[in-house]
Amino acid sequence: MIKEGRQYPDSVTIEGQVYDFERILKDDFFSVNVLYQNQSGQRYVLKLSDFRFLLGWLLRPVAGWISRREYRIYQMVADLPGIPALGPRYGRRGYLHAFIEGKTLHEIEKDIREQFHVVVGHPDFGAHATCLAPDFFDQLMGLVQEIHHRRIFYADMNKRGNIICATDGNPYLIDFQICLHFPRRSGFWGSLQET
């Protein structure tokens, strides 16, 4: 059931289990990400694509297309370590994925900046203890290379909020909304594409 004025439900059902609303993780002009939790503590994120600005409802068919496209790309990489488990579609403009406990790189950077008054790029930035595994960035680079190997261009690396450091220190990538997939072509065009 969706309450008046809200664009997301009080609860969702995934594989027969009810997940109740916990909190909004992100709410911007293009989507809302909502966290849900079941009785046993499992958590899922519902990502609803929407244009959340004046007269944005007129573009809901486009938001649905964007959501379906993102879900298809997510399916292509869902088996990779570092990608949260993919859940089901939700209506025309949404889908669910597992919640990864941890902090985004944006949150880690903000914590270090506030605590030690050091900014990214400063030589002392790396000297401060973080939750990052020692090979965090090597793992992240390997994950991005594997995504690229599948002919998907992950176009959102500049958003530190899309890179999560899980509680075990390992990287996870979320948000495939503006990724580009280049399907394999055969014949003359395929040979040009491979060069």
C-alpha positions in Angstrom: 0.0 0.0 0.0 1.3 3.4 -1.0 0.5 6.3 1.4 -0.8 9.7 0.1 2.1 11.8 -1.3 4.6 9.0 -1.3 5.9 7.2 -4.4 7.0 4.0 -2.6 5.1 1.3 -0.7 5.1 0.6 3.1 6.2 -3.0 2.4 7.2 -5.2 -0.5 7.1 -9.0 -0.9 10.1 -10.9 -2.2 9.9 -14.6 -2.7 7.1 -14.9 -0.2 8.7 -12.8 2.5 7.4 -9.4 3.6 10.0 -6.5 3.8 8.9 -3.4 5.7 9.9 0.2 5.0 13.0 1.2 6.9 14.2 4.5 5.4 15.0 6.4 2.3 18.6 6.0 1.2 18.6 8.5 -1.7 16.0 10.8 -3.3 17.0 12.9 -6.3 15.5 14.2 -9.5 15.8 10.8 -11.3 15.0 8.1 -8.7 14.3 7.2 -5.1 16.1 4.4 -3.4 14.2 3.0 -0.4 15.5 0.4 2.1 13.3 -2.4 3.3 13.9 -5.1 6.0 12.2 -8.4 6.8 11.7 -10.0 10.2 15.0 -11.9 10.0 17.0 -8.8 9.3 17.6 -9.3 5.5 17.5 -6.0 3.7 16.7 -5.0 0.1 16.8 -1.7 -1.7 13.9 -0.7 -4.0 15.1 1.6 -6.8 12.2 3.4 -8.4 13.0 5.4 -11.5 11.1 8.6 -11.8 11.6 12.2 -12.9 10.9 14.0 -9.7 10.5 17.6 -10.9 7.7 19.8 -12.1 5.7 17.9 -14.7 8.1 15.0 -14.5 5.2 12.6 -14.3 4.8 13.2 -18.0 8.0 11.3 -18.6 7.0 8.2 -16.6 7.1 6.0 -19.7 10.7 7.1 -20.2 11.5 6.4 -16.6 10.0 2.9 -17.1 12.3 2.3 -20.1 15.3 3.5 -18.2 14.5 1.1 -15.3 14.0 -1.9 -17.6 17.3 -1.0 -19.4 19.2 -0.7 -16.1 17.7 -4.0 -14.9 18.9 -5.8 -18.1 22.4 -4.4 -17.6 22.3 -5.5 -14.0 21.4 -9.0 -15.0 24.5 -9.1 -17.3 26.8 -8.5 -14.3 24.8 -10.0 -11.4 27.0 -13.0 -11.1 30.2 -11.0 -10.4 31.6 -10.6 -6.9 31.2 -6.9 -6.0 27.7 -6.6 -7.4 24.8 -6.8 -4.9 22.4 -9.7 -5.4 19.7 -8.8 -7.8 16.1 -9.1 -6.7 12.8 -9.0 -8.7 11.3 -6.2 -10.8 8.8 -4.0 -9.0 6.1 -2.6 -11.2 7.1 -0.8 -14.4 9.6 1.6 -12.9 11.4 -0.3 -10.2 13.5 -3.3 -9.1 15.1 -4.6 -6.0 18.7 -5.5 -5.1 20.3 -6.7 -1.8 21.5 -4.0 0.6 25.2 -4.0 1.2 26.1 -3.1 4.8 29.0 -0.6 4.8 29.9 2.9 3.7 30.1 4.5 0.4 33.4 6.1 -0.7 31.7 9.5 -0.4 30.9 8.8 3.2 34.4 7.6 4.0 35.9 10.7 2.3 33.5 12.9 4.3 34.4 11.3 7.6 38.2 11.7 7.0 37.8 15.3 5.8 35.8 16.2 8.9 37.9 14.2 11.4 41.4 15.0 10.1 40.8 18.1 7.9 42.4 16.4 5.0 41.0 16.4 1.5 41.3 13.7 -1.3 44.5 14.2 -3.2 46.5 15.4 -0.2 49.5 13.2 0.5 48.3 12.5 4.1 44.8 11.3 3.0 45.9 7.7 2.5 47.6 7.6 5.9 44.3 7.6 7.8 42.7 4.3 8.8 39.6 3.4 6.9 37.5 0.3 6.5 39.0 -0.3 3.0 40.7 -3.7 2.5 44.4 -3.2 1.6 43.6 -4.3 -2.0 40.3 -2.5 -2.2 41.2 -0.4 -5.3 42.8 -3.4 -7.0 39.6 -5.4 -6.5 37.5 -2.4 -7.7 39.7 -2.1 -10.8 39.3 -5.9 -11.5 35.5 -5.6 -11.1 35.3 -2.7 -13.6 37.6 -4.5 -16.0 35.3 -7.6 -15.9 32.3 -5.3 -16.5 34.0 -3.8 -19.5 35.0 -7.3 -20.7 31.3 -7.9 -20.9 31.0 -5.0 -23.2 29.4 -2.7 -20.6 30.8 0.7 -20.0 30.3 1.7 -16.4 29.9 5.5 -16.8 29.3 6.5 -13.2 32.7 6.0 -11.5 33.0 9.7 -10.6 30.1 9.3 -8.1 31.7 8.0 -5.0 28.3 7.2 -3.6 28.0 4.4 -6.2 31.0 2.6 -4.7 30.4 0.8 -1.4 33.0 -0.5 1.0 31.3 -3.4 2.6 31.9 -4.2 6.3 34.4 -6.8 5.2 36.4 -4.0 3.4 35.6 -5.2 -0.1 34.2 -3.1 -2.9 30.7 -3.2 -4.4 29.3 -1.2 -7.3 25.7 0.0 -7.6 23.7 2.1 -10.0 23.8 1.0 -13.6 21.4 3.7 -14.8 23.7 5.4 -17.3 25.9 2.4 -18.2 26.2 1.6 -21.9 26.1 -1.9 -23.4 27.8 -2.6 -26.7 26.4 -5.9 -28.0 28.7 -8.0 -30.2 28.1 -7.6 -33.9 28.9 -10.1 -36.6 30.2 -9.6 -40.1 31.9 -6.4 -41.3 30.7 -4.2 -38.4 31.7 -6.8 -35.9 35.2 -6.9 -37.2 35.5 -3.1 -37.0 34.2 -3.2 -33.4 36.9 -5.6 -32.3 39.8 -3.5 -33.5 
